[in-house]
Amino acid sequence: MRSDTVLIAEPGADYGPDGGPAKPVTALKECDLSRIWEDQTFPPEAMTTRGGDRLRVIYRGRRNRGAGPDFRDAIVAAPAGLLEGDVELHLRSSDFRRHGHHLDPAYDGLAMHLVLRHDESDDTALFSGRRVPVVALADWLEARSGQLIEWLRRPAVWQEPCRSAVQRLGKDAASRTLARLGEIRFRQKTAACSKELSAAAPDEVFWNRLLEALGYGGHRERFREIAAAVPWRLLRVTLADAGGASSRKALATELLARAAVPAAGAEPSRGSIRPANRLERRLAGAAALAARYAGSGFTSHFLSLLEAGGNTAVRSLIRSLSVEGSIGRSRAIEIAANAVLPLLAAIEEGRWERAAEGVYALLPLPARYGSVRHLHDALPDVSMDSRRQQGMLYLLGQYCTRGGCGRCPLS
């Protein structure tokens, strides 16, 4: 039998002389188990651990379509208290080790291991040394031949309320809700920038925020460290004496690369970083922007762009933050939304604040974020832009990952 399938007898099937299922049978795959968990089509009494504890699903979590555990931020009630965290699904409990998850800290947030068959002698051990309970659905099914097939045939019992938001609220209302939440997120970032401006010059804050935004996708902490090691006030003076644009860029590249050398063992696996987010590519973008604005300074240049207003300002902003081969249009929009515009809004209440918020509202959608894919899937009919996707990130941080499903503004 293949290791990626488990044979389950269908309703009415007899068992053979060796105790195994005779025809007809169905070969179940991990995707079938995932569907059963997502749709919650099994009876509550099937949620029993290998130790005999009865569990109750409060929230089954968000499907994770990237690397790591299969479902994120689940909440399960257990006799000893709530189990909060991720859920990993396998056909057999031994698959956790077979797939190397016990060596991966990405799985240390597991709350539960859901399997069809438990073929090990203990609960699942994580990289951290902690063990999590195993629920094996086949244990409950042993005396109930074929019911798993019936579970697969049932319609979904539960879905997140956001999946019916357009039907309940209307497309325009759902769109306005996301836009409003995106504005809240923008003002939170503006408030954080205001605090930083009380302790540092605008261009210094701009540089710090720019580098942090370039680090999104795997290098955020590293770029914060680089900003501390190569402060703008010193870098700008150094670049001023470097001659032409190409010399300034070469010098900036050298200084940033030197500061980016990681401590032993600190470099993330290249396999976990998208090619577009590789450290060397983002460093090249940072060096190009540093060389480009060493003369005029960041703040004065970008404030002047806001004066045009409307889509003219949007186009100029994206163009000014783009670097061929290093910072594409999508990343330039992300930098504008998360770093540049909140900072410009914080510089002066009134004129610049209104101008920055106006441009923010017109920013187009960058690449869709994988972390909010469940919200994109739930709201396919809602017209999406950068501000509304920022609203999705607000929902993710304030509700989806905090057990707030059913209480968010789209519920």
Helices and strands as residue ranges (DSSP letters): E 6-9, E 25-28, H 30-39, G 44-46, E 56-59, E 62-63, E 71-78, E 81-92, H 95-98, G 101-103, G 105-107, E 110-117, E 124-125, E 131-132, E 134-136, H 137-141, H 147-153, G 161-164, H 165-169, H 171-197, H 202-214, H 220-229, H 232-240, H 245-259, G 270-272, G 275-277, H 279-293, H 298-306, H 310-321, H 329-335, I 336-340, H 341-347, H 351-360, G 370-372, H 373-378, H 386-395, I 396-400
